[in-house]
Amino acid sequence: MRGPIDYIIVGFDKPNFDGSVIAELQKASEAGVISVLALVVVKKDSEGNVTSLSADEAGGVEITFVDKSAEDMVTEDDVLEVGELLDNDTAAGLLIVEQLWAKGLKRALFAANGLLIAEGRIHPEAYAEITSKGE
């Protein structure tokens, strides 16, 4: 049984890939919180050409924690779709993760005959705005 699988796309106006993002992903992976299924950097040059790099090519560090069984999870169409979101001379990281922390909860919900009705995400900035309206 897999945990929930999420994708995250983060844009970078002036990319500063110093290895800190990779280090945090590796910590979360080693702690068993997530499994990194795919990690791709999408770049759009000054002429609008879109290319992709593996995260280790982009950051100059060897990445060993990405699930090799999911290597083909990100397609060329996915890369082009992300490229459409980018301005020229920018980049984005496309991350697909399995939420391992939720596997036990998922089993318990199924055992209790639970059925997923809806799901979503509230970003921290939105949460702060929502909770500060009453002040």
C-alpha positions, 0 to 999 in steps of 0.5 A, a space after each residue: 500500500 502506497 501513501 499519498 503521492 503529491 507533486 510540487 513545482 517550485 519556481 526559481 527566478 535566479 536559481 541558487 542551487 547550493 545543495 541545501 534543498 537536496 540536503 533537506 529532501 535527503 533528511 526527510 527521505 532518510 527519516 522515512 517521512 517521504 519517498 522522493 519518486 522524481 526530482 527534475 529541474 526544468 529550465 527556460 532560456 532567454 529564447 523560450 527553449 525548455 530543457 530538463 536536467 536531473 537534480 544531480 546534474 543541476 546541483 552538482 551533487 550526487 543524489 541517491 535517495 530518489 526512487 529508481 523504480 519511478 524514473 520514468 514518472 516525469 515525461 517530456 510532456 510534463 516538462 513542456 507543461 511546466 515550461 509553459 508556466 515559466 518566464 524566460 531565464 527562469 527555472 522550476 523544480 518538479 518534485 514528486 513525493 510519496 507521503 510515507 508518514 501517512 501509510 499507517 493512517 491510511 491503513 487505519 482509515 481503510 480498516 475503519 471502512 473510511 472512504 476519501 471524500 475530498 482532499 486539498 492543501 492549505 498553504 501556510 501563508 493562506 492559513 496565516 491569513 485565515 487565522 489572522 482575520 479575527 484579530 
